[in-house]
Amino acid sequence: MNRGIVIFVALTVLVAHSLAIRTDVGGALAPPYDQAFVAFRIARNLVFEGDWSWSPGQSGFDAYPSTLWVLVCTVIERLNLPINIVVRAIGVLATASSFIVATRFHPDRVASLITPMLLAISGAMAAAAVNGTETAIFTALVTVAFLAYERRRERFLGFALLLCGLTRGEGWVLVLAFLAMRLWERARGVEGSTLKPFLAPLAGLLGLTALRFHLNGYLLPPWLADLVELREGELRNGAAYVRDFFVSSASPALVVYALWYVLRRNLSRTGVRALVLFLVWTALVTLQGGGSTPFSESMVPVLPLILIAGQEGLITALNSLKAPVRVLAWASFLVAVSLSTLASFRRSQQGPELLVQLQADWMRPEAAPRFGFEDQLGRLGLDEEAQATSVLRDIALFMRDQVDPRRSVLTPWPGSIAYLSSLPVVDLLGRATPIPPYERTSFAPWQRRVDLLGALELEPDYIVPLWREQTRCPTTDQLADQWSEALDLHHGEEGRGLAVREAFARYEVVAVPLTRSDAKELGRTYLLRKRALDEAPVVAAHIEDDVLEVQLEHRGHYQLGDLAVRGVDERGEIWHMNPQGRFSRGKPTLVRPNLLLTETGERRVQLGRFALRGIPDELVQLRVTLLNPEATEDSPSQRIAEEVVVELPG
């Protein structure tokens, strides 16, 4: 089998791996990451509003970290192409480009296939190819820039570095790293060490800075401002994130060969330069506090470089005159391949229970998880991201179809909701929108705390507090405590918890149904709706001829509820009525569970007529109310309608 066939087969494996790793448990291709929808939203506003904004009157220039990717998405929106499909197609092509370019770094035609083969089986690389973000194209540009630097293709180098800076702000750090290497060569008198390739990136940086200042009045990009502000725990989390990258990807650990031979001054110049660029990027990720997407994606842009460095060291080891060194090199390569492959499997594909448990322990992260996520390493974290995005898309579609378009939303996960619902959305974490006490957006991976009361003072009409399906309906106090502990800048201060609870008390918990495009019922989620909107259902009840008639008036959107009837005796004890109209004490029962409440207009509709059979003589009144599904108790925070009291004749 010749080299071309090997490359073709490996490229096929890469593409198949990219598509397979993003399938959900049902076999369907998972949607792009929720973060990607932030770029989609800004791009759509550019097309239809002619303004680089997140919401009307609010600049969106720094709401997403990639200027180039927003422009690419704008072209897709302008051509009215299916953006979910096109961005992933671009990602696959970019990843394939990285793969092909990675075959050009070693003169030995067979040895140069080590890096491409490791890329083909890398779960991190495959996941980045189809997640809908700019990571795949950024990785390709970094790899192309490195090849242009090695081959002295100065025009390609300048153009690639320019695009690197436009694709991610941190790309300018790599431009400086390339510049430092070129200055080192000039200092040593290396022939052809010109600085002309760096004129294009310099012009691009100045132009981007001028555009930023014109649109939002700032000179520095958010990533640089975040980098200067070193917060407690940021370096520790960044180091843990890099550790998680090596654990979940496995193959980058081959860099130890590059480190060993560079210390012995026996590593090729290509390997040394690839190692330098990798170390620069690793230091940057560590200073930033890590990353905020699954499979250690923040390290993916330099994954080809670390594998190239490892390849150069591994080839040196394989060419050693000492047999044990050669055997160790082969064994290391096979172990790296095996572990890298296992990281792409989900638990159901692991076979024996012992192996499943070993994988779970192996994929346990050291870096702190994002709010609302467990952020397991490897495929486990990838599936969690897919589940979250799917649920958030369902919530967005519900809001698009059911909620007044003038209503505003507050959530820590704004992407899908903002793009699909077109509602004004406030990002609680301050990435897409500024949030108190900060005056501008921040894409710092290390989650920063916010002024939670200040955010609530923005008076959002709705709050999306969670995305996971809940077995029990949360109360406003529970949600307030959860958000305060995880996100509030002033958590722990005297009286702060009570103030947050009072702010949450201005909202009511509502259960809403979620459906896919095929109208198949998926389940429900819980939202917070401002009480001042006065959209809560109203219940009326009366008894006539021993028949309890319950009516509903509802002017809001679709909502789920459970109808409950309670009897109160002379001693104040509670009796529960069942659907047959009989009363008993003990375990609470519901008269009609899982009701879908729809808009009734100006009239009332009948929820039910219930024959009251054998009402205990000691009962003095009935209390009729609607509760949230899976409510833990009959309390005001769990009721979705005011309780109606019906007095029984003595």
C-alpha positions in Angstrom: 0.0 0.0 0.0 1.5 3.3 -1.0 1.6 6.5 0.9 -1.2 8.2 -1.0 -3.6 5.3 -0.2 -2.6 5.5 3.5 -3.3 9.2 3.6 -6.7 8.7 1.9 -7.7 5.9 4.3 -6.6 8.0 7.3 -8.5 11.0 6.0 -11.6 8.9 5.6 -11.2 7.8 9.2 -10.8 11.4 10.3 -14.1 12.5 8.6 -16.0 9.4 9.8 -14.7 10.0 13.3 -15.7 13.6 13.2 -19.3 12.7 12.3 -19.6 9.7 14.6 -18.3 11.4 17.7 -21.1 14.1 17.4 -24.0 11.7 17.2 -26.3 11.6 20.2 -27.6 8.5 21.9 -30.4 8.3 19.3 -28.0 8.2 16.4 -28.8 11.8 15.1 -26.1 14.4 14.5 -25.9 16.7 17.5 -26.4 20.4 17.0 -23.5 22.9 17.2 -22.4 24.0 20.6 -24.6 26.5 22.3 -21.7 29.0 22.2 -21.7 28.8 18.3 -25.2 30.2 18.2 -23.9 33.5 19.7 -21.9 34.0 16.4 -25.0 33.0 14.4 -27.1 35.6 16.2 -24.6 38.4 15.6 -24.3 37.4 11.9 -28.0 37.5 11.4 -28.2 41.0 12.9 -25.4 42.0 10.5 -27.5 40.7 7.6 -31.0 42.0 8.6 -30.2 45.0 10.8 -27.0 46.1 9.1 -25.4 46.5 12.6 -22.7 44.5 14.4 -25.0 44.1 17.5 -26.3 41.5 19.9 -29.5 43.3 20.6 -30.9 46.6 19.3 -28.7 49.4 20.6 -26.2 47.0 22.1 -22.8 46.4 20.4 -22.0 42.8 19.6 -18.5 43.3 18.3 -16.9 41.7 21.4 -19.8 39.4 22.2 -18.0 36.6 20.3 -14.2 36.0 20.3 -13.8 35.5 16.5 -14.2 38.3 14.1 -13.6 36.2 11.1 -16.0 33.5 12.1 -18.8 36.0 12.6 -18.1 37.3 9.0 -18.2 33.7 7.7 -21.5 33.1 9.4 -22.7 36.4 8.0 -22.0 35.2 4.4 -23.9 32.0 5.2 -26.9 33.9 6.5 -26.8 36.3 3.6 -26.9 33.4 1.1 -29.8 31.9 3.2 -28.0 28.6 3.5 -28.7 26.1 6.4 -26.1 27.5 8.8 -26.0 24.4 11.1 -24.9 22.2 8.1 -22.6 24.7 6.4 -20.5 25.6 9.4 -19.9 22.0 10.2 -19.0 21.3 6.6 -16.5 24.1 6.8 -15.1 22.6 10.0 -14.7 19.2 8.4 -12.9 20.7 5.4 -10.7 22.8 7.7 -9.8 19.7 9.8 -9.0 17.7 6.6 -6.7 20.6 5.6 -4.9 20.4 8.9 -4.5 16.7 8.4 -3.0 17.1 4.9 -0.7 19.9 5.9 0.6 17.8 8.8 1.9 15.3 6.3 4.4 17.8 4.9 6.7 18.3 7.9 9.2 15.4 7.5 11.2 14.2 4.5 10.6 10.6 5.3 7.3 9.8 3.5 6.4 7.0 6.0 7.5 8.7 9.2 5.6 11.8 8.3 2.4 9.9 8.6 2.7 9.6 12.4 1.1 13.0 13.1 -1.8 12.5 10.6 -2.7 9.1 12.0 -2.7 10.5 15.5 -4.9 13.4 14.4 -7.3 11.0 12.7 -8.0 9.1 15.9 -8.0 12.2 18.2 -11.4 12.7 19.7 -10.5 16.4 20.5 -9.7 17.0 16.8 -12.8 15.2 15.6 -15.1 17.0 18.0 -13.7 20.4 17.0 -14.4 19.7 13.4 -18.2 19.6 13.7 -19.0 21.7 16.8 -19.9 24.9 14.8 -17.2 27.1 16.2 -14.1 28.6 14.6 -11.7 26.1 16.3 -11.3 23.9 13.3 -10.5 26.7 10.9 -8.2 28.3 13.5 -6.3 25.0 13.9 -5.9 24.8 10.1 -4.5 28.3 9.9 -2.0 27.7 12.7 -0.8 24.6 11.0 -0.6 26.3 7.6 1.3 29.2 9.1 3.8 26.8 10.7 4.4 25.0 7.4 4.8 28.3 5.6 7.4 29.3 8.2 9.3 26.1 7.8 9.3 26.3 4.0 10.0 30.0 3.9 6.8 30.7 2.0 6.7 34.3 3.3 3.5 35.5 1.5 1.6 32.5 2.8 3.0 33.0 6.2 1.9 36.6 6.4 -1.6 35.8 5.1 -2.0 32.9 7.4 -0.9 34.9 10.5 -3.2 37.7 9.5 -6.1 35.2 9.4 -5.0 33.7 12.7 -5.3 37.0 14.5 -8.7 37.7 12.9 -10.0 34.2 13.8 -9.1 34.4 17.4 -7.8 37.3 19.5 -5.3 34.9 21.1 -3.9 34.3 17.6 -2.0 37.6 17.9 0.0 35.9 20.7 1.1 33.2 18.2 2.0 36.0 15.7 4.3 37.4 18.4 5.8 33.9 18.9 6.5 33.5 15.2 8.0 37.0 15.2 10.2 36.1 18.2 11.5 33.0 16.4 12.3 35.1 13.3 14.1 37.7 15.4 16.1 34.9 17.0 17.1 33.7 13.6 18.1 37.2 12.5 20.2 37.5 15.6 22.0 34.3 14.7 22.5 35.5 11.1 20.2 32.9 9.4 19.9 33.7 5.7 16.5 34.8 4.5 15.2 35.9 7.9 13.0 38.7 6.7 10.3 40.5 8.7 8.1 41.3 5.7 5.6 38.6 6.5 4.7 40.4 9.7 3.5 43.6 8.0 0.2 42.0 7.0 -0.6 40.9 10.6 0.4 44.3 11.9 -1.9 46.1 9.5 -4.7 43.7 10.4 -4.2 44.3 14.1 -4.3 48.0 13.7 -7.4 47.8 11.5 -9.2 45.5 13.9 -8.3 47.8 16.8 -9.7 50.9 14.9 -12.9 49.0 14.1 -13.3 48.0 17.8 -12.8 51.5 19.0 -15.3 52.8 16.4 -18.0 50.3 17.4 -17.7 50.1 21.1 -15.1 52.7 22.2 -12.5 50.2 23.5 -9.0 49.6 22.2 -8.1 46.4 24.0 -10.0 43.2 23.2 -11.7 41.4 26.1 -9.3 38.4 26.1 -6.4 40.7 26.8 -8.2 42.7 29.5 -9.1 39.3 31.1 -5.5 38.1 30.8 -4.2 41.2 32.7 -6.7 40.6 35.5 -5.3 37.5 37.2 -8.0 36.2 39.6 -7.7 33.9 42.5 -7.6 30.2 41.4 -7.2 31.1 37.7 -3.7 29.7 37.3 -4.5 26.6 39.3 -7.5 25.9 37.1 -5.6 26.6 34.0 -2.9 24.1 35.0 -5.6 21.5 35.8 -7.2 22.1 32.4 -3.9 21.4 30.6 -3.5 18.3 32.7 -7.0 17.2 31.6 -6.0 17.8 28.0 -3.2 15.3 28.3 -5.3 12.8 30.1 -8.2 12.8 27.7 -6.2 13.1 24.5 -3.4 10.8 25.4 -1.4 11.1 22.2 0.1 14.6 23.1 2.0 12.9 25.9 4.4 11.8 23.2 5.8 15.3 23.5 8.0 13.8 26.3 10.3 12.5 23.5 10.6 16.0 22.1 11.4 17.4 25.5 14.0 14.6 26.1 15.8 15.1 22.8 15.7 18.9 23.0 17.5 18.7 26.3 20.1 16.4 24.6 20.2 18.8 21.7 19.2 16.1 19.3 15.8 17.3 18.2 15.2 18.6 14.7 14.8 22.4 14.2 11.2 21.8 13.1 10.5 19.8 16.3 12.1 22.6 18.4 10.0 25.3 16.8 6.8 23.3 17.1 7.6 22.7 20.7 8.2 26.4 21.4 4.8 27.3 19.8 3.1 24.6 21.8 4.6 25.8 25.1 3.7 29.5 24.3 0.1 28.5 23.7 0.0 26.2 26.8 1.2 29.1 28.9 -1.5 31.3 27.5 -4.3 28.8 28.2 -2.9 28.4 31.7 -2.9 32.1 32.3 -6.5 32.3 31.0 -7.7 29.7 33.4 -8.4 26.9 31.0 -11.3 26.6 28.6 -15.0 26.5 28.5 -15.9 23.8 25.9 -15.7 20.0 26.1 -12.8 17.7 25.1 -10.2 20.4 26.1 -11.0 22.3 23.0 -8.9 25.3 23.9 -5.8 23.2 23.3 -6.9 21.9 19.9 -5.4 24.7 17.8 -1.9 23.5 18.7 -2.6 19.8 18.7 -1.0 19.3 15.3 2.1 21.2 16.5 2.5 19.1 19.7 2.1 16.0 17.6 4.7 17.2 15.1 7.1 17.9 17.9 6.3 14.5 19.4 6.7 12.9 15.9 10.2 14.4 15.5 11.2 13.1 19.0 9.7 9.7 18.3 11.4 9.4 15.0 14.7 10.1 16.7 14.0 7.4 19.3 13.0 4.9 16.6 16.3 5.6 14.8 18.2 4.9 18.0 21.0 2.3 17.9 19.7 0.9 21.3 17.0 -1.7 20.9 15.3 -0.9 24.3 14.8 2.7 23.2 13.2 1.5 19.9 10.9 -0.9 21.7 9.9 1.8 24.2 9.1 4.2 21.4 6.9 1.6 19.6 5.2 0.7 22.9 4.5 4.4 23.7 3.1 5.0 20.3 0.7 2.0 20.6 -0.4 3.0 24.1 -1.1 6.5 22.9 -3.1 5.2 20.0 -5.2 2.9 22.2 -5.9 5.5 24.9 -6.7 8.2 22.4 -9.2 5.9 20.7 -10.9 4.9 24.0 -11.5 8.5 24.9 -14.0 8.8 22.0 -16.2 6.0 23.2 -19.2 6.5 25.4 -19.9 4.3 28.4 -22.5 2.1 26.6 -19.8 1.1 24.1 -17.2 0.0 26.6 -18.4 -3.5 27.3 -17.6 -4.9 30.8 -18.8 -3.0 33.8 -15.2 -2.8 35.1 -14.0 -1.1 32.0 -16.9 1.3 32.2 -16.0 2.2 35.7 -12.3 2.6 34.8 -13.2 4.9 32.0 -15.4 7.0 34.3 -12.5 7.3 36.8 -10.1 8.1 34.0 -12.3 10.8 32.6 -12.9 12.6 35.9 -11.7 16.2 35.4 -9.4 18.2 37.7 -10.5 21.6 36.3 -13.6 23.2 37.7 -16.7 22.5 35.7 -18.9 25.2 34.1 -22.1 26.3 35.9 -24.7 23.7 35.3 -22.3 21.1 33.9 -20.3 18.2 35.2 -17.8 18.6 32.3 -16.5 15.1 32.3 -13.5 14.5 30.0 -13.7 12.9 26.6 -16.9 11.6 25.0 -18.8 11.9 28.3 -18.4 15.7 28.4 -19.2 15.9 24.7 -22.5 14.0 25.1 -23.4 16.3 28.0 -22.8 19.4 25.8 -25.0 17.9 23.1 -27.8 17.2 25.6 -27.6 20.7 26.9 -27.7 22.3 23.5 -30.6 20.2 22.4 -32.6 21.1 25.5 -31.8 24.8 25.1 -32.8 24.7 21.5 -36.2 23.2 22.5 -36.6 26.0 25.1 -35.7 28.5 22.4 -38.3 27.1 20.0 -41.0 27.2 22.8 -40.2 30.8 23.5 -40.2 31.7 19.8 -43.7 30.1 19.3 -45.3 31.0 22.7 -43.7 34.0 24.3 -44.5 37.7 23.4 -41.5 38.8 21.2 -41.2 41.9 23.4 -40.2 39.9 26.5 -36.6 39.7 27.7 -34.7 36.7 29.0 -31.9 36.2 31.4 -29.8 33.0 31.3 -26.3 31.7 31.6 -26.7 29.9 28.2 -27.8 32.6 25.7 -26.7 31.2 22.3 -29.5 29.0 21.1 -32.2 30.9 22.9 -31.1 34.2 21.4 -30.7 32.9 17.9 -33.8 30.8 17.6 -36.3 32.8 19.6 -35.0 36.3 18.5 -35.9 37.6 21.9 -33.7 40.1 23.8 -31.4 37.9 25.8 -29.1 38.9 28.6 -26.1 36.7 29.3 -25.8 36.2 33.0 -22.1 35.2 32.7 -21.3 38.4 30.8 -19.9 36.9 27.6 -22.5 38.0 25.0 -23.7 41.1 27.0 -22.1 43.2 29.8 -23.4 42.3 33.2 -23.0 44.2 36.5 -20.5 45.2 37.9 -18.6 44.9 34.6 -18.9 47.4 31.8 -18.0 45.1 28.9 -18.2 41.5 27.9 -15.7 38.9 28.9 -14.9 35.5 27.4 -12.6 34.4 30.2 -12.7 30.6 30.5 -12.4 30.9 34.3 -15.9 31.6 35.3 -16.1 35.0 37.0 -18.8 35.9 39.5 -21.3 38.7 38.8 -23.5 41.0 40.8 -26.5 38.8 40.9 -28.8 41.4 42.3 -27.5 43.9 39.7 -28.4 41.4 37.0 -31.9 40.9 38.4 -32.4 44.7 38.6 -32.3 44.6 34.8 -35.9 43.2 35.2 -35.9 40.4 32.7 -39.3 39.0 32.0 -38.1 35.4 32.0 -35.2 33.5 33.5 -33.9 30.2 32.2 -32.4 28.9 35.4 -31.5 25.3 34.4 -31.4 23.0 31.4 -31.3 19.6 33.0 -34.6 17.7 33.4 -35.7 17.9 37.0 -37.3 15.0 39.0 -38.8 17.6 41.3 -40.1 21.1 40.7 -37.6 23.6 42.1 -38.7 26.4 44.3 -37.6 30.0 43.8 -35.7 29.8 47.1 -33.8 26.7 45.9 -32.9 28.4 42.6 -31.9 31.6 44.4 -29.5 29.6 46.7 -28.0 27.7 43.8 -27.3 30.8 41.7 -26.1 32.7 44.7 -23.6 30.1 45.8 -22.2 29.5 42.3 -22.3 32.9 40.7 -22.9 35.8 43.0 -19.9 38.1 43.6 -21.1 39.0 47.1 -22.1 35.6 48.2 -21.6 35.1 51.9 -22.1 38.7 52.9 -24.5 39.4 55.7 -28.1 39.6 54.4 -27.1 38.8 50.8 -28.7 35.4 50.6 -32.0 36.8 51.8 -31.9 39.7 49.4 -31.3 37.3 46.5 -34.2 35.2 47.6 -36.5 38.3 47.7 -35.4 39.2 44.2 -36.2 35.7 43.0 -39.6 35.9 44.8 -40.7 38.4 42.1 -40.8 35.5 39.7 -43.0 32.4 39.6 -41.9 28.9 38.6 -43.7 27.7 35.5 -43.5 24.3 33.9 -43.6 24.3 30.1 -43.7 21.5 27.5 -40.9 20.9 25.1 -41.4 19.5 21.6 -39.2 18.8 18.6 -40.0 19.8 15.1 -41.9 16.6 14.5 -44.2 17.6 17.4 -43.1 14.6 19.5 -43.4 15.3 23.1 -40.1 15.4 24.9 -40.9 16.4 28.4 -40.8 19.7 30.2 -38.6 22.3 31.8 -39.1 24.9 34.4 -38.8 28.6 33.7 -39.1 31.7 35.9 -41.7 34.2 34.8 -42.1 37.7 36.2 -45.2 37.9 38.4 -45.8 41.5 37.2 -46.7 40.1 33.7 -49.9 38.8 35.3 -50.0 35.8 33.1 -50.8 33.2 35.8 -53.9 31.1 35.2 -57.0 31.8 37.2 -59.1 29.0 38.7 -62.8 29.3 39.7 -64.7 26.6 41.5 -68.2 26.0 42.9 -70.4 23.1 44.2 -73.8 22.4 42.8 -75.8 19.2 43.5 -72.8 17.6 45.1 -70.8 18.2 42.0 -67.6 20.2 42.1 -67.1 22.2 38.9 -63.7 23.7 38.2 -63.1 26.3 35.5 -60.0 27.9 34.1 -59.2 31.3 32.7 -55.7 31.5 31.1 -54.3 34.3 28.9 -50.7 33.2 28.9 -48.6 30.7 26.9 -48.7 26.9 27.1 -48.1 25.7 30.6 -48.3 22.5 32.5 -50.1 22.0 35.8 -51.6 19.5 38.2 -55.1 20.1 39.6 -55.4 19.4 43.3 -58.4 19.6 45.6 -57.8 19.6 49.4 -60.4 19.3 52.1 -60.0 21.0 55.5 -61.8 19.6 58.6 -62.8 21.3 61.8 -59.4 20.6 63.4 -57.5 22.1 60.4 -56.3 18.7 59.1 -55.9 18.2 55.4 -57.8 15.6 53.3 -56.9 14.8 49.7 -59.5 14.2 47.0 -58.8 11.6 44.3 -60.2 11.6 40.7 -63.2 9.6 41.9 -64.2 12.4 44.3 -63.3 10.5 47.5 -61.3 12.0 50.3 -58.6 10.5 52.4 -55.8 11.5 54.7 -52.2 10.6 54.2 -50.4 10.5 50.9 -51.3 13.6 48.7 -53.3 12.8 45.5 -54.1 14.8 42.4 -57.4 15.1 40.8 -56.0 15.7 37.3 -52.2 15.6 36.7 -50.2 16.8 33.7 -52.8 19.3 32.4 -51.7 21.3 29.3 -53.1 24.8 30.0 -53.8 26.8 26.8 -55.0 30.3 26.2 -58.7 30.6 26.9 -59.3 34.2 25.8 -62.0 36.2 27.5 -64.0 33.2 28.6 -63.5 30.4 31.0 -63.2 26.7 30.1 -64.1 23.8 32.2 -61.3 21.8 33.8 -63.6 19.2 35.1 -66.8 18.2 37.0 -66.3 15.9 39.9 -69.0 14.1 41.8 -68.3 14.4 45.5 -68.9 11.0 47.0 -69.2 10.5 50.7 -67.8 13.8 51.8 -66.7 13.4 55.5 -69.0 15.2 57.8 -66.1 16.9 59.5 -64.9 18.8 56.4 -65.8 22.5 56.4 -64.2 23.7 53.2 -62.5 22.7 50.0 -59.4 24.3 48.6 -58.8 24.1 44.8 -55.5 25.0 43.2 -53.1 24.3 40.3 -49.6 23.1 41.2 -46.5 22.7 39.2 -45.8 19.1 38.1 -43.7 17.2 40.5 -44.2 19.9 43.2 -42.7 18.8 46.5 -45.4 20.5 48.6 -48.5 22.6 48.4 -46.9 25.9 49.0 -47.3 29.4 47.5 -44.1 29.0 45.6 -45.3 25.8 43.9 -48.8 27.0 43.1 -49.4 28.4 39.6 -52.8 29.8 40.4 -54.3 31.4 43.4 -56.0 28.9 45.7 -59.8 29.0 45.6 -61.7 28.3 48.8 -65.2 26.7 48.6 -67.1 26.7 51.9 -69.1 23.5 52.6 -72.6 23.9 54.2 -72.6 23.0 57.9 
